[in-house]
């Protein structure tokens, strides 16, 4: 958006400020509410151009719709400039964010091999896994240390649909795998990594019937090996691995220790931060 547009917005805001009998607070609110009116007029124009009102027939053209859309943009820019004198910078920054988000890599997590083991396949998480994993992770005891309660298949489908769509933050990468016991062909849990900058936060969970058999350690070790191979994306390599574990969750702490993480003095929501710094 060129400077001429913003100069015009500045003049409009200055003019409205001079002519308004209202307080600055009331004027600010009304300029935001003005957007609803302009959006409604877009709808009216669409109804008019398609003749949806049989009493009136066709009353608008697509050019009218274009003009109404421009009015929405004008109202939004005026409202934004009313909220902050840095409207130009805010708009430019937000545009860059939206552009980066739209072009961010949404590739699914890669299939991972499990070094030194032949019992597990790590499959990129899919919405279709929800039905089986709802049963696998359905024991309420699993949530003793991680909080919450077991999800229904419907809730998991919604959650996995959001996860597999990728993070809305272009600076963050969500990687999730389902653990399949190769011999039996069934799912037994999940492992995940949230990559932000040079840090990857790891998490794992295995269903109660399959605990105590080293599956979580094997899966987490595969993930650490894959991260160390670099990279998941085009950005700078991951140099720090972390996991947040409840201080009484000894089984999960044992997994963290087995893959090389060490407890630190840092806490997050009562959980201990375990950390491993990878060689650069």
NORCORJO-V824498 format. One record per backbone hydrogen bond with DSSP energy under -1.0 kcal/mol. CO is the residue of the C=O (numbers start at 1). NH is the residue of the N-H. E is the energy in kcal/mol with one decimal. If there is no record, write none. Layout:
# NORCORJO-V824498
co->CO nh->NH e->E
co->CO nh->NH e->E
This chain:
# NORCORJO-V824498
co->2 nh->6 e->-1.3
co->3 nh->7 e->-2.6
co->4 nh->8 e->-2.0
co->5 nh->9 e->-2.2
co->6 nh->10 e->-2.7
co->7 nh->11 e->-2.0
co->8 nh->12 e->-2.5
co->9 nh->13 e->-2.6
co->10 nh->14 e->-2.3
co->11 nh->15 e->-2.5
co->12 nh->16 e->-2.7
co->13 nh->17 e->-2.4
co->14 nh->18 e->-2.0
co->15 nh->19 e->-2.1
co->16 nh->20 e->-1.6
co->23 nh->27 e->-2.6
co->24 nh->28 e->-2.2
co->25 nh->29 e->-1.9
co->26 nh->30 e->-2.4
co->27 nh->31 e->-2.0
co->28 nh->32 e->-1.4
co->29 nh->33 e->-2.5
co->30 nh->34 e->-1.9
co->32 nh->35 e->-1.3
co->33 nh->36 e->-1.4
co->33 nh->37 e->-1.0
co->34 nh->38 e->-2.0
co->35 nh->39 e->-2.6
co->36 nh->40 e->-2.2
co->37 nh->41 e->-1.7
co->38 nh->42 e->-1.4
co->39 nh->43 e->-1.9
co->40 nh->44 e->-2.3
co->41 nh->45 e->-2.1
co->42 nh->46 e->-2.2
co->43 nh->47 e->-2.4
co->44 nh->48 e->-2.4
co->45 nh->49 e->-2.5
co->46 nh->50 e->-1.6
co->47 nh->52 e->-2.0
co->48 nh->59 e->-1.7
co->53 nh->57 e->-3.4
co->61 nh->65 e->-1.5
co->62 nh->66 e->-2.2
co->63 nh->67 e->-2.2
co->64 nh->68 e->-2.4
co->65 nh->69 e->-2.4
co->66 nh->70 e->-2.0
co->67 nh->71 e->-1.9
co->68 nh->72 e->-1.7
co->69 nh->73 e->-2.0
co->70 nh->74 e->-2.8
co->71 nh->75 e->-2.6
co->72 nh->76 e->-2.3
co->73 nh->77 e->-2.5
co->74 nh->78 e->-2.5
co->75 nh->79 e->-2.4
co->76 nh->80 e->-2.6
co->77 nh->81 e->-2.7
co->78 nh->82 e->-2.1
co->79 nh->83 e->-1.7
co->80 nh->84 e->-1.8
co->86 nh->90 e->-2.6
co->87 nh->91 e->-2.9
co->88 nh->92 e->-2.5
co->89 nh->93 e->-2.6
co->90 nh->94 e->-2.4
co->91 nh->95 e->-2.6
co->92 nh->96 e->-2.0
co->93 nh->97 e->-2.0
co->94 nh->98 e->-2.6
co->95 nh->99 e->-2.4
co->96 nh->100 e->-2.5
co->97 nh->101 e->-2.6
co->98 nh->102 e->-2.1
co->99 nh->103 e->-1.3
co->112 nh->122 e->-1.1
co->114 nh->117 e->-1.7
co->119 nh->182 e->-3.0
co->121 nh->180 e->-2.8
co->122 nh->112 e->-1.3
co->123 nh->178 e->-3.1
co->126 nh->129 e->-1.8
co->127 nh->130 e->-1.9
co->129 nh->133 e->-2.7
co->130 nh->134 e->-2.3
co->132 nh->136 e->-2.2
co->133 nh->137 e->-2.8
co->135 nh->138 e->-1.3
co->139 nh->142 e->-1.8
co->140 nh->143 e->-1.7
co->141 nh->144 e->-1.7
co->143 nh->147 e->-1.6
co->152 nh->156 e->-2.6
co->153 nh->157 e->-2.5
co->154 nh->158 e->-2.0
co->155 nh->159 e->-2.3
co->156 nh->160 e->-3.5
co->157 nh->161 e->-2.2
co->158 nh->162 e->-1.7
co->159 nh->163 e->-2.4
co->160 nh->164 e->-3.0
co->163 nh->166 e->-1.6
co->169 nh->172 e->-2.3
co->173 nh->195 e->-2.8
co->175 nh->193 e->-2.7
co->176 nh->125 e->-2.4
co->177 nh->191 e->-1.9
co->178 nh->123 e->-2.7
co->179 nh->188 e->-2.9
co->180 nh->121 e->-2.2
co->181 nh->185 e->-2.4
co->186 nh->181 e->-3.3
co->188 nh->207 e->-3.1
co->189 nh->179 e->-2.9
co->190 nh->205 e->-2.4
co->191 nh->177 e->-2.7
co->192 nh->203 e->-1.8
co->193 nh->175 e->-2.4
co->194 nh->201 e->-2.5
co->195 nh->173 e->-2.9
co->196 nh->199 e->-1.9
co->198 nh->239 e->-2.6
co->198 nh->240 e->-2.1
co->199 nh->196 e->-3.0
co->200 nh->242 e->-2.4
co->201 nh->194 e->-2.3
co->203 nh->192 e->-2.7
co->205 nh->190 e->-2.5
co->207 nh->210 e->-1.8
co->208 nh->211 e->-1.5
co->214 nh->218 e->-2.2
co->215 nh->219 e->-2.5
co->216 nh->220 e->-2.7
co->217 nh->221 e->-2.6
co->218 nh->222 e->-2.1
co->219 nh->223 e->-1.9
co->220 nh->224 e->-2.4
co->221 nh->225 e->-2.5
co->222 nh->226 e->-2.2
co->223 nh->227 e->-2.5
co->224 nh->228 e->-2.4
co->225 nh->229 e->-1.3
co->239 nh->278 e->-2.7
co->240 nh->200 e->-2.6
co->241 nh->276 e->-2.4
co->242 nh->202 e->-3.1
co->243 nh->274 e->-3.4
co->245 nh->272 e->-2.9
co->246 nh->249 e->-2.2
co->248 nh->250 e->-1.7
co->249 nh->253 e->-2.0
co->250 nh->254 e->-2.1
co->251 nh->255 e->-1.5
co->252 nh->256 e->-2.3
co->253 nh->257 e->-2.5
co->254 nh->258 e->-2.1
co->255 nh->259 e->-1.5
co->256 nh->261 e->-2.4
co->257 nh->260 e->-1.3
co->262 nh->275 e->-2.5
co->266 nh->273 e->-2.2
co->268 nh->271 e->-1.9
co->271 nh->268 e->-2.2
co->272 nh->245 e->-2.4
co->273 nh->264 e->-1.8
co->274 nh->243 e->-1.9
co->275 nh->262 e->-2.1
co->276 nh->241 e->-3.0
